[in-house]
Amino acid sequence: MVVFDLRNTDAWRALRAPLLTGLALGAALLLLPLTALGESPGAAARPSPDLLTLPAVPTPAAEPAPSPGQWDGGRSLRLLGRDGQVSELTMADYLWGVVAAEMPASFEPEALRAQAVCARTYSLWKLGSQSHKDGGADICADSSCCQAYISPEDAAQRWGAGTAEAHTAKIAAAVADTDGQVLTYEGAPIQAVFFSSAAGATEDAAAVWGKALPYLVSVESPEGEEVPNYRSTVTLTADQVKKTVSEAGLGADLSGEPSAWFQNLTRTASGRVASVELGGISLSGGACRSLFALRSACFDVSEQDGAFTFSVTGYGHGVGMSQYGANAMAQEGAGWRDILTHYYTGAEIQMGA
């Protein structure tokens, strides 16, 4: 067989240039789709289901989340002040004043957020009752009726120049961070009552007010001796007890020895006084608390030399969220949602119920 070697011939030199040009052009055409997609030639070697991957189709942008304060800022209510004047406030401004009045600003941020949700929820529950309709208001600033309220100016004066700015911002954040969040049971705002501190556990609503509510039942509460005035005493002479009972028109017989005036004290499961006999009549623990100006219905009573000493633990009616308990939970790492679902059994947290 005859083999022709063209490498050093004039024919080979004539063919080589067009041939190399054609090979280069073919390679360029082959790589053009890859470079057009912004890929380097080496990218084709990466694991992929397809040699050429088309750009992903962009998904529609999600609706923007409501800005902080949008729900509360868009609603208003009429507040009956302690001076008898009615003023209109946004819900956000009202809630700021409630949180500032009801809970120490030094508390943990998560406890303040929990308080803001309680205040918002209780406000909506109270608005539904229309109890201040005749006075041209929706709610009042009396804590014995609705919720306490303090203006930013009065709060700043109470806190002092050194902390007012930081406390103001901290409470505003608690309200804004929980904007529109409401505690509900079966879809309706609950009666989100709260109090200062418990003696180990909260109380059933039925034991205090005679009406059971499924979300206001006794639960454990973690606060203790770190609470200011957690333990307190009230001492009254026999004459002072007689006068108090007489002015209340209770009709108790206090003619015998003082040592026999208080009898048959019983307690609820949470440790509070359920009932006690005083001069032959039965009083609830709550009635005794009000009658003798005790800080809570969790008390013992003793008599010595004609004087009565009430030894009291905790502060408040004991139903719902304990504020110092909420702060203790927050210090242990609990979030505001955890705090609320702990204290309000079976309640749910919803937006703008």
BALOBA-1460 file (C-alpha; in Angstrom, 3 decimals):
// residues 353
<rec num="1" residu="m" x="0.000" y="0.000" z="0.000"/>
<rec num="2" residu="v" x="1.353" y="3.417" z="-0.881"/>
<rec num="3" residu="v" x="1.150" y="6.093" z="1.846"/>
<rec num="4" residu="f" x="1.314" y="9.748" z="0.900"/>
<rec num="5" residu="d" x="2.940" y="12.067" z="3.454"/>
<rec num="6" residu="l" x="1.584" y="15.593" z="2.894"/>
<rec num="7" residu="r" x="3.105" y="17.216" z="5.995"/>
<rec num="8" residu="n" x="6.036" y="18.722" z="4.139"/>
<rec num="9" residu="t" x="4.425" y="19.288" z="0.787"/>
<rec num="10" residu="d" x="3.074" y="22.431" z="-0.750"/>
<rec num="11" residu="a" x="-0.374" y="20.776" z="-0.840"/>
<rec num="12" residu="w" x="-0.325" y="20.289" z="2.917"/>
<rec num="13" residu="r" x="0.664" y="23.881" z="3.523"/>
<rec num="14" residu="a" x="-2.184" y="25.009" z="1.300"/>
<rec num="15" residu="l" x="-4.783" y="22.908" z="3.183"/>
<rec num="16" residu="r" x="-3.572" y="23.400" z="6.782"/>
<rec num="17" residu="a" x="-4.656" y="27.008" z="7.334"/>
<rec num="18" residu="p" x="-8.301" y="26.566" z="6.205"/>
<rec num="19" residu="l" x="-8.552" y="23.312" z="8.165"/>
<rec num="20" residu="l" x="-7.363" y="24.839" z="11.461"/>
<rec num="21" residu="t" x="-9.660" y="27.796" z="10.950"/>
<rec num="22" residu="g" x="-12.652" y="25.490" z="10.462"/>
<rec num="23" residu="l" x="-11.859" y="23.494" z="13.612"/>
<rec num="24" residu="a" x="-11.628" y="26.665" z="15.709"/>
<rec num="25" residu="l" x="-14.906" y="27.954" z="14.299"/>
<rec num="26" residu="g" x="-16.666" y="24.685" z="15.119"/>
<rec num="27" residu="a" x="-15.426" y="24.716" z="18.705"/>
<rec num="28" residu="a" x="-16.603" y="28.280" z="19.142"/>
<rec num="29" residu="l" x="-20.063" y="27.420" z="17.834"/>
<rec num="30" residu="l" x="-20.252" y="24.452" z="20.216"/>
<rec num="31" residu="l" x="-19.411" y="26.584" z="23.293"/>
<rec num="32" residu="l" x="-21.551" y="29.561" z="22.311"/>
<rec num="33" residu="p" x="-24.736" y="28.422" z="24.204"/>
<rec num="34" residu="l" x="-22.730" y="27.927" z="27.395"/>
<rec num="35" residu="t" x="-21.043" y="31.303" z="27.314"/>
<rec num="36" residu="a" x="-24.325" y="32.974" z="26.433"/>
<rec num="37" residu="l" x="-25.783" y="31.624" z="29.690"/>
<rec num="38" residu="g" x="-22.969" y="33.088" z="31.711"/>
<rec num="39" residu="e" x="-21.308" y="29.736" z="32.391"/>
<rec num="40" residu="s" x="-17.650" y="28.958" z="31.934"/>
<rec num="41" residu="p" x="-16.897" y="25.926" z="29.786"/>
<rec num="42" residu="g" x="-15.850" y="24.025" z="32.896"/>
<rec num="43" residu="a" x="-19.318" y="24.447" z="34.385"/>
<rec num="44" residu="a" x="-20.686" y="21.871" z="31.957"/>
<rec num="45" residu="a" x="-18.768" y="19.237" z="33.910"/>
<rec num="46" residu="r" x="-20.703" y="19.936" z="37.159"/>
<rec num="47" residu="p" x="-23.331" y="17.328" z="38.040"/>
<rec num="48" residu="s" x="-26.600" y="18.413" z="36.462"/>
<rec num="49" residu="p" x="-29.669" y="16.659" z="35.089"/>
<rec num="50" residu="d" x="-29.252" y="18.579" z="31.843"/>
<rec num="51" residu="l" x="-26.213" y="19.813" z="29.958"/>
<rec num="52" residu="l" x="-27.804" y="23.220" z="29.581"/>
<rec num="53" residu="t" x="-29.859" y="24.564" z="32.485"/>
<rec num="54" residu="l" x="-32.209" y="27.416" z="31.691"/>
<rec num="55" residu="p" x="-32.517" y="30.268" z="34.181"/>
<rec num="56" residu="a" x="-35.182" y="29.666" z="36.868"/>
<rec num="57" residu="v" x="-38.462" y="31.489" z="36.370"/>
<rec num="58" residu="p" x="-38.757" y="34.090" z="39.158"/>
<rec num="59" residu="t" x="-41.579" y="33.403" z="41.657"/>
<rec num="60" residu="p" x="-44.036" y="36.223" z="42.423"/>
<rec num="61" residu="a" x="-42.931" y="38.370" z="45.370"/>
<rec num="62" residu="a" x="-44.724" y="37.633" z="48.651"/>
<rec num="63" residu="e" x="-47.010" y="40.250" z="50.138"/>
<rec num="64" residu="p" x="-45.019" y="42.531" z="52.446"/>
<rec num="65" residu="a" x="-45.490" y="41.845" z="56.156"/>
<rec num="66" residu="p" x="-47.383" y="44.528" z="58.087"/>
<rec num="67" residu="s" x="-45.019" y="47.152" z="59.417"/>
<rec num="68" residu="p" x="-44.709" y="47.354" z="63.209"/>
<rec num="69" residu="g" x="-47.666" y="49.192" z="64.670"/>
<rec num="70" residu="q" x="-49.856" y="48.934" z="61.592"/>
<rec num="71" residu="w" x="-52.709" y="47.089" z="63.324"/>
<rec num="72" residu="d" x="-52.614" y="49.006" z="66.596"/>
<rec num="73" residu="g" x="-51.906" y="52.290" z="64.857"/>
<rec num="74" residu="g" x="-54.972" y="51.918" z="62.646"/>
<rec num="75" residu="r" x="-57.432" y="51.601" z="65.533"/>
<rec num="76" residu="s" x="-58.557" y="54.098" z="68.113"/>
<rec num="77" residu="l" x="-60.489" y="54.120" z="71.359"/>
<rec num="78" residu="r" x="-61.922" y="56.668" z="73.765"/>
<rec num="79" residu="l" x="-60.270" y="56.645" z="77.182"/>
<rec num="80" residu="l" x="-61.989" y="57.933" z="80.302"/>
<rec num="81" residu="g" x="-59.172" y="59.393" z="82.385"/>
<rec num="82" residu="r" x="-59.026" y="59.523" z="86.147"/>
<rec num="83" residu="d" x="-59.731" y="63.245" z="85.856"/>
<rec num="84" residu="g" x="-63.089" y="62.502" z="84.221"/>
<rec num="85" residu="q" x="-61.992" y="63.684" z="80.767"/>
<rec num="86" residu="v" x="-62.446" y="61.523" z="77.667"/>
<rec num="87" residu="s" x="-59.648" y="61.482" z="75.096"/>
<rec num="88" residu="e" x="-59.223" y="59.556" z="71.843"/>
<rec num="89" residu="l" x="-56.023" y="57.550" z="71.410"/>
<rec num="90" residu="t" x="-54.721" y="55.038" z="68.918"/>
<rec num="91" residu="m" x="-54.588" y="51.528" z="70.298"/>
<rec num="92" residu="a" x="-50.790" y="51.681" z="70.075"/>
<rec num="93" residu="d" x="-50.580" y="54.816" z="72.239"/>
<rec num="94" residu="y" x="-53.120" y="53.459" z="74.717"/>
<rec num="95" residu="l" x="-51.272" y="50.151" z="75.080"/>
<rec num="96" residu="w" x="-48.001" y="51.966" z="75.681"/>
<rec num="97" residu="g" x="-49.630" y="53.781" z="78.604"/>
<rec num="98" residu="v" x="-51.092" y="50.579" z="80.017"/>
<rec num="99" residu="v" x="-47.829" y="48.619" z="79.881"/>
<rec num="100" residu="a" x="-45.944" y="51.559" z="81.408"/>
<rec num="101" residu="a" x="-48.478" y="51.775" z="84.253"/>
<rec num="102" residu="e" x="-49.009" y="48.077" z="84.902"/>
<rec num="103" residu="m" x="-45.535" y="46.497" z="84.668"/>
<rec num="104" residu="p" x="-42.074" y="47.694" z="85.746"/>
<rec num="105" residu="a" x="-40.150" y="48.897" z="82.692"/>
<rec num="106" residu="s" x="-37.064" y="47.173" z="84.089"/>
<rec num="107" residu="f" x="-38.633" y="43.769" z="83.394"/>
<rec num="108" residu="e" x="-37.349" y="41.480" z="80.650"/>
<rec num="109" residu="p" x="-38.413" y="42.405" z="77.079"/>
<rec num="110" residu="e" x="-40.298" y="39.104" z="76.670"/>
<rec num="111" residu="a" x="-42.300" y="39.782" z="79.839"/>
<rec num="112" residu="l" x="-43.163" y="43.259" z="78.562"/>
<rec num="113" residu="r" x="-44.273" y="41.765" z="75.241"/>
<rec num="114" residu="a" x="-46.499" y="39.309" z="77.104"/>
<rec num="115" residu="q" x="-47.956" y="42.219" z="79.071"/>
<rec num="116" residu="a" x="-48.652" y="44.126" z="75.849"/>
<rec num="117" residu="v" x="-50.633" y="41.186" z="74.446"/>
<rec num="118" residu="c" x="-52.586" y="40.864" z="77.704"/>
<rec num="119" residu="a" x="-53.375" y="44.568" z="77.650"/>
<rec num="120" residu="r" x="-54.476" y="44.471" z="73.995"/>
<rec num="121" residu="t" x="-56.612" y="41.383" z="74.568"/>
<rec num="122" residu="y" x="-58.240" y="42.723" z="77.713"/>
<rec num="123" residu="s" x="-58.964" y="45.996" z="75.915"/>
<rec num="124" residu="l" x="-60.810" y="44.197" z="73.118"/>
<rec num="125" residu="w" x="-62.728" y="42.098" z="75.642"/>
<rec num="126" residu="k" x="-63.669" y="45.244" z="77.550"/>
<rec num="127" residu="l" x="-64.693" y="47.073" z="74.380"/>
<rec num="128" residu="g" x="-67.141" y="44.279" z="73.701"/>
<rec num="129" residu="s" x="-68.836" y="44.845" z="77.055"/>
<rec num="130" residu="q" x="-69.538" y="48.545" z="76.291"/>
<rec num="131" residu="s" x="-69.500" y="49.230" z="80.035"/>
<rec num="132" residu="h" x="-68.528" y="52.897" z="79.558"/>
<rec num="133" residu="k" x="-70.850" y="53.639" z="76.654"/>
<rec num="134" residu="d" x="-73.076" y="55.977" z="78.664"/>
<rec num="135" residu="g" x="-70.067" y="58.106" z="79.572"/>
<rec num="136" residu="g" x="-69.010" y="58.474" z="75.948"/>
<rec num="137" residu="a" x="-65.941" y="56.274" z="76.431"/>
<rec num="138" residu="d" x="-64.810" y="52.780" z="75.536"/>
<rec num="139" residu="i" x="-62.528" y="52.075" z="78.484"/>
<rec num="140" residu="c" x="-61.245" y="53.796" z="81.632"/>
<rec num="141" residu="a" x="-57.904" y="54.341" z="83.341"/>
<rec num="142" residu="d" x="-58.982" y="52.873" z="86.695"/>
<rec num="143" residu="s" x="-57.236" y="49.550" z="87.381"/>
<rec num="144" residu="s" x="-60.057" y="48.413" z="89.658"/>
<rec num="145" residu="c" x="-62.441" y="48.619" z="86.685"/>
<rec num="146" residu="c" x="-60.369" y="48.299" z="83.507"/>
<rec num="147" residu="q" x="-56.599" y="48.819" z="83.291"/>
<rec num="148" residu="a" x="-54.228" y="51.412" z="84.716"/>
<rec num="149" residu="y" x="-52.921" y="54.002" z="82.266"/>
<rec num="150" residu="i" x="-50.163" y="56.603" z="82.495"/>
<rec num="151" residu="s" x="-49.277" y="59.307" z="79.985"/>
<rec num="152" residu="p" x="-45.768" y="59.409" z="78.501"/>
<rec num="153" residu="e" x="-45.136" y="62.716" z="80.280"/>
<rec num="154" residu="d" x="-46.129" y="61.358" z="83.698"/>
<rec num="155" residu="a" x="-44.198" y="58.154" z="83.096"/>
<rec num="156" residu="a" x="-41.043" y="60.068" z="82.185"/>
<rec num="157" residu="q" x="-41.352" y="62.137" z="85.340"/>
<rec num="158" residu="r" x="-41.805" y="59.005" z="87.439"/>
<rec num="159" residu="w" x="-38.812" y="57.232" z="85.855"/>
<rec num="160" residu="g" x="-36.493" y="60.222" z="85.946"/>
<rec num="161" residu="a" x="-34.208" y="61.696" z="83.307"/>
<rec num="162" residu="g" x="-31.617" y="58.934" z="83.613"/>
<rec num="163" residu="t" x="-33.887" y="56.087" z="82.462"/>
<rec num="164" residu="a" x="-36.927" y="57.691" z="80.823"/>
<rec num="165" residu="e" x="-35.619" y="57.555" z="77.257"/>
<rec num="166" residu="a" x="-34.549" y="53.902" z="77.464"/>
<rec num="167" residu="h" x="-37.765" y="52.814" z="79.225"/>
<rec num="168" residu="t" x="-39.901" y="54.700" z="76.705"/>
<rec num="169" residu="a" x="-38.240" y="52.931" z="73.778"/>
<rec num="170" residu="k" x="-38.333" y="49.549" z="75.490"/>
<rec num="171" residu="i" x="-42.089" y="49.670" z="76.074"/>
<rec num="172" residu="a" x="-42.739" y="51.035" z="72.564"/>
<rec num="173" residu="a" x="-40.838" y="48.035" z="71.182"/>
<rec num="174" residu="a" x="-42.898" y="45.619" z="73.281"/>
<rec num="175" residu="v" x="-46.110" y="47.035" z="71.817"/>
<rec num="176" residu="a" x="-44.806" y="47.210" z="68.238"/>
<rec num="177" residu="d" x="-43.236" y="43.743" z="68.313"/>
<rec num="178" residu="t" x="-46.606" y="42.201" z="69.221"/>
<rec num="179" residu="d" x="-48.676" y="44.446" z="66.955"/>
<rec num="180" residu="g" x="-52.223" y="43.109" z="66.655"/>
<rec num="181" residu="q" x="-51.543" y="39.864" z="68.544"/>
<rec num="182" residu="v" x="-54.524" y="38.770" z="70.656"/>
<rec num="183" residu="l" x="-55.248" y="35.883" z="73.012"/>
<rec num="184" residu="t" x="-58.408" y="34.033" z="72.000"/>
<rec num="185" residu="y" x="-60.502" y="31.097" z="73.120"/>
<rec num="186" residu="e" x="-62.889" y="29.603" z="70.559"/>
<rec num="187" residu="g" x="-62.114" y="32.566" z="68.308"/>
<rec num="188" residu="a" x="-63.012" y="35.364" z="70.744"/>
<rec num="189" residu="p" x="-60.732" y="37.600" z="72.859"/>
<rec num="190" residu="i" x="-60.368" y="36.227" z="76.369"/>
<rec num="191" residu="q" x="-60.667" y="38.000" z="79.695"/>
<rec num="192" residu="a" x="-56.893" y="38.340" z="79.953"/>
<rec num="193" residu="v" x="-56.640" y="39.340" z="83.604"/>
<rec num="194" residu="f" x="-53.279" y="39.560" z="85.335"/>
<rec num="195" residu="f" x="-51.815" y="40.329" z="88.755"/>
<rec num="196" residu="s" x="-48.481" y="41.012" z="90.418"/>
<rec num="197" residu="s" x="-47.124" y="37.863" z="92.094"/>
<rec num="198" residu="a" x="-48.237" y="34.392" z="93.155"/>
<rec num="199" residu="a" x="-47.299" y="32.088" z="96.000"/>
<rec num="200" residu="g" x="-46.197" y="29.208" z="93.797"/>
<rec num="201" residu="a" x="-49.364" y="28.913" z="91.701"/>
<rec num="202" residu="t" x="-52.146" y="31.002" z="90.180"/>
<rec num="203" residu="e" x="-55.787" y="30.590" z="91.172"/>
<rec num="204" residu="d" x="-58.913" y="29.311" z="89.418"/>
<rec num="205" residu="a" x="-61.305" y="32.081" z="88.404"/>
<rec num="206" residu="a" x="-64.125" y="30.096" z="90.000"/>
<rec num="207" residu="a" x="-62.444" y="30.260" z="93.423"/>
<rec num="208" residu="v" x="-62.130" y="34.065" z="93.271"/>
<rec num="209" residu="w" x="-65.157" y="35.261" z="91.313"/>
<rec num="210" residu="g" x="-67.456" y="32.233" z="91.440"/>
<rec num="211" residu="k" x="-67.417" y="31.733" z="87.663"/>
<rec num="212" residu="a" x="-65.300" y="29.085" z="85.966"/>
<rec num="213" residu="l" x="-63.476" y="29.958" z="82.767"/>
<rec num="214" residu="p" x="-61.550" y="27.197" z="80.946"/>
<rec num="215" residu="y" x="-58.514" y="29.382" z="80.259"/>
<rec num="216" residu="l" x="-58.305" y="30.799" z="83.821"/>
<rec num="217" residu="v" x="-57.309" y="27.778" z="85.885"/>
<rec num="218" residu="s" x="-54.534" y="27.239" z="88.407"/>
<rec num="219" residu="v" x="-51.012" y="26.738" z="86.994"/>
<rec num="220" residu="e" x="-47.570" y="26.816" z="88.581"/>
<rec num="221" residu="s" x="-45.763" y="30.151" z="88.767"/>
<rec num="222" residu="p" x="-41.973" y="30.365" z="89.244"/>
<rec num="223" residu="e" x="-41.409" y="33.641" z="91.126"/>
<rec num="224" residu="g" x="-40.370" y="33.752" z="94.776"/>
<rec num="225" residu="e" x="-38.290" y="35.597" z="97.295"/>
<rec num="226" residu="e" x="-36.757" y="37.899" z="94.655"/>
<rec num="227" residu="v" x="-40.113" y="39.714" z="94.453"/>
<rec num="228" residu="p" x="-40.213" y="42.969" z="96.492"/>
<rec num="229" residu="n" x="-42.544" y="42.593" z="99.493"/>
<rec num="230" residu="y" x="-43.218" y="38.984" z="98.512"/>
<rec num="231" residu="r" x="-44.009" y="38.344" z="102.176"/>
<rec num="232" residu="s" x="-45.873" y="40.993" z="104.140"/>
<rec num="233" residu="t" x="-47.709" y="41.302" z="107.449"/>
<rec num="234" residu="v" x="-50.697" y="43.257" z="108.672"/>
<rec num="235" residu="t" x="-51.222" y="43.574" z="112.426"/>
<rec num="236" residu="l" x="-54.538" y="44.744" z="113.907"/>
<rec num="237" residu="t" x="-55.712" y="45.066" z="117.465"/>
<rec num="238" residu="a" x="-58.936" y="43.406" z="118.549"/>
<rec num="239" residu="d" x="-60.633" y="46.815" z="118.628"/>
<rec num="240" residu="q" x="-59.501" y="47.549" z="115.063"/>
<rec num="241" residu="v" x="-60.909" y="44.219" z="113.874"/>
<rec num="242" residu="k" x="-64.189" y="44.906" z="115.659"/>
<rec num="243" residu="k" x="-64.458" y="48.361" z="114.113"/>
<rec num="244" residu="t" x="-63.669" y="47.114" z="110.602"/>
<rec num="245" residu="v" x="-66.220" y="44.307" z="110.830"/>
<rec num="246" residu="s" x="-68.870" y="46.608" z="112.285"/>
<rec num="247" residu="e" x="-68.408" y="49.271" z="109.598"/>
<rec num="248" residu="a" x="-68.739" y="46.576" z="106.949"/>
<rec num="249" residu="g" x="-72.112" y="45.574" z="108.415"/>
<rec num="250" residu="l" x="-71.231" y="41.890" z="108.515"/>
<rec num="251" residu="g" x="-73.137" y="41.083" z="111.717"/>
<rec num="252" residu="a" x="-70.371" y="38.920" z="113.158"/>
<rec num="253" residu="d" x="-70.502" y="38.126" z="116.871"/>
<rec num="254" residu="l" x="-67.198" y="39.268" z="118.339"/>
<rec num="255" residu="s" x="-68.270" y="39.275" z="121.990"/>
<rec num="256" residu="g" x="-66.138" y="36.313" z="123.002"/>
<rec num="257" residu="e" x="-62.394" y="35.952" z="123.453"/>
<rec num="258" residu="p" x="-60.392" y="37.227" z="120.441"/>
<rec num="259" residu="s" x="-58.554" y="33.910" z="120.233"/>
<rec num="260" residu="a" x="-61.843" y="32.317" z="119.102"/>
<rec num="261" residu="w" x="-62.870" y="34.896" z="116.526"/>
<rec num="262" residu="f" x="-61.223" y="33.269" z="113.504"/>
<rec num="263" residu="q" x="-62.119" y="29.592" z="113.057"/>
<rec num="264" residu="n" x="-62.185" y="26.797" z="110.445"/>
<rec num="265" residu="l" x="-59.848" y="28.243" z="107.838"/>
<rec num="266" residu="t" x="-59.847" y="26.219" z="104.582"/>
<rec num="267" residu="r" x="-57.630" y="26.554" z="101.517"/>
<rec num="268" residu="t" x="-57.903" y="26.112" z="97.786"/>
<rec num="269" residu="a" x="-55.576" y="23.824" z="95.845"/>
<rec num="270" residu="s" x="-53.281" y="26.806" z="95.136"/>
<rec num="271" residu="g" x="-52.804" y="27.541" z="98.846"/>
<rec num="272" residu="r" x="-55.029" y="30.595" z="99.106"/>
<rec num="273" residu="v" x="-57.726" y="30.896" z="101.756"/>
<rec num="274" residu="a" x="-60.987" y="29.485" z="100.443"/>
<rec num="275" residu="s" x="-63.070" y="30.399" z="103.494"/>
<rec num="276" residu="v" x="-62.755" y="31.302" z="107.152"/>
<rec num="277" residu="e" x="-65.327" y="31.812" z="109.907"/>
<rec num="278" residu="l" x="-65.198" y="35.144" z="111.694"/>
<rec num="279" residu="g" x="-67.514" y="35.569" z="114.654"/>
<rec num="280" residu="g" x="-69.854" y="32.904" z="113.340"/>
<rec num="281" residu="i" x="-70.096" y="34.089" z="109.733"/>
<rec num="282" residu="s" x="-68.243" y="32.607" z="106.765"/>
<rec num="283" residu="l" x="-66.016" y="34.818" z="104.620"/>
<rec num="284" residu="s" x="-64.127" y="33.966" z="101.454"/>
<rec num="285" residu="g" x="-60.404" y="34.531" z="101.305"/>
<rec num="286" residu="g" x="-60.988" y="37.352" z="98.832"/>
<rec num="287" residu="a" x="-63.475" y="39.008" z="101.181"/>
<rec num="288" residu="c" x="-60.945" y="38.857" z="104.015"/>
<rec num="289" residu="r" x="-58.299" y="40.301" z="101.735"/>
<rec num="290" residu="s" x="-60.508" y="43.292" z="100.918"/>
<rec num="291" residu="l" x="-61.811" y="43.700" z="104.449"/>
<rec num="292" residu="f" x="-58.396" y="43.860" z="106.108"/>
<rec num="293" residu="a" x="-56.417" y="45.390" z="103.198"/>
<rec num="294" residu="l" x="-54.197" y="42.336" z="102.663"/>
<rec num="295" residu="r" x="-51.942" y="42.058" z="99.613"/>
<rec num="296" residu="s" x="-53.400" y="38.662" z="98.647"/>
<rec num="297" residu="a" x="-55.734" y="35.921" z="99.818"/>
<rec num="298" residu="c" x="-52.766" y="33.656" z="100.522"/>
<rec num="299" residu="f" x="-52.420" y="34.293" z="104.250"/>
<rec num="300" residu="d" x="-52.282" y="32.856" z="107.755"/>
<rec num="301" residu="v" x="-53.817" y="34.582" z="110.761"/>
<rec num="302" residu="s" x="-52.668" y="34.290" z="114.346"/>
<rec num="303" residu="e" x="-53.667" y="35.964" z="117.603"/>
<rec num="304" residu="q" x="-51.496" y="36.898" z="120.550"/>
<rec num="305" residu="d" x="-52.359" y="39.146" z="123.481"/>
<rec num="306" residu="g" x="-55.441" y="40.475" z="121.743"/>
<rec num="307" residu="a" x="-53.628" y="41.394" z="118.490"/>
<rec num="308" residu="f" x="-54.077" y="39.659" z="115.130"/>
<rec num="309" residu="t" x="-51.238" y="39.166" z="112.663"/>
<rec num="310" residu="f" x="-51.957" y="38.308" z="109.030"/>
<rec num="311" residu="s" x="-48.916" y="36.777" z="107.318"/>
<rec num="312" residu="v" x="-49.361" y="37.229" z="103.572"/>
<rec num="313" residu="t" x="-47.542" y="35.862" z="100.508"/>
<rec num="314" residu="g" x="-47.755" y="37.371" z="97.011"/>
<rec num="315" residu="y" x="-49.784" y="40.283" z="95.721"/>
<rec num="316" residu="g" x="-53.033" y="40.455" z="93.755"/>
<rec num="317" residu="h" x="-56.135" y="38.394" z="93.059"/>
<rec num="318" residu="g" x="-54.088" y="35.490" z="91.713"/>
<rec num="319" residu="v" x="-56.004" y="34.836" z="88.472"/>
<rec num="320" residu="g" x="-54.405" y="34.803" z="85.009"/>
<rec num="321" residu="m" x="-50.839" y="35.900" z="84.344"/>
<rec num="322" residu="s" x="-48.515" y="36.602" z="87.233"/>
<rec num="323" residu="q" x="-46.339" y="39.529" z="86.169"/>
<rec num="324" residu="y" x="-43.373" y="38.556" z="88.328"/>
<rec num="325" residu="g" x="-43.878" y="34.966" z="87.211"/>
<rec num="326" residu="a" x="-43.766" y="36.118" z="83.591"/>
<rec num="327" residu="n" x="-40.523" y="37.955" z="84.292"/>
<rec num="328" residu="a" x="-39.031" y="34.881" z="85.982"/>
<rec num="329" residu="m" x="-39.984" y="32.748" z="82.955"/>
<rec num="330" residu="a" x="-38.397" y="35.313" z="80.617"/>
<rec num="331" residu="q" x="-35.194" y="35.261" z="82.661"/>
<rec num="332" residu="e" x="-35.137" y="31.495" z="82.192"/>
<rec num="333" residu="g" x="-35.382" y="31.905" z="78.389"/>
<rec num="334" residu="a" x="-39.134" y="31.684" z="77.735"/>
<rec num="335" residu="g" x="-40.584" y="33.789" z="74.912"/>
<rec num="336" residu="w" x="-43.726" y="35.866" z="75.220"/>
<rec num="337" residu="r" x="-45.810" y="33.241" z="73.445"/>
<rec num="338" residu="d" x="-44.593" y="30.560" z="75.867"/>
<rec num="339" residu="i" x="-45.460" y="32.777" z="78.819"/>
<rec num="340" residu="l" x="-48.978" y="33.492" z="77.615"/>
<rec num="341" residu="t" x="-49.909" y="29.937" z="76.678"/>
<rec num="342" residu="h" x="-48.613" y="28.806" z="80.085"/>
<rec num="343" residu="y" x="-50.771" y="31.183" z="82.096"/>
<rec num="344" residu="y" x="-53.894" y="31.053" z="79.892"/>
<rec num="345" residu="t" x="-54.661" y="27.360" z="79.495"/>
<rec num="346" residu="g" x="-55.940" y="26.419" z="76.032"/>
<rec num="347" residu="a" x="-55.851" y="29.983" z="74.695"/>
<rec num="348" residu="e" x="-54.539" y="30.668" z="71.188"/>
<rec num="349" residu="i" x="-52.648" y="33.691" z="69.865"/>
<rec num="350" residu="q" x="-54.125" y="35.218" z="66.731"/>
<rec num="351" residu="m" x="-53.694" y="38.348" z="64.671"/>
<rec num="352" residu="g" x="-56.371" y="40.961" z="65.206"/>
<rec num="353" residu="a" x="-59.164" y="38.804" z="66.608"/>
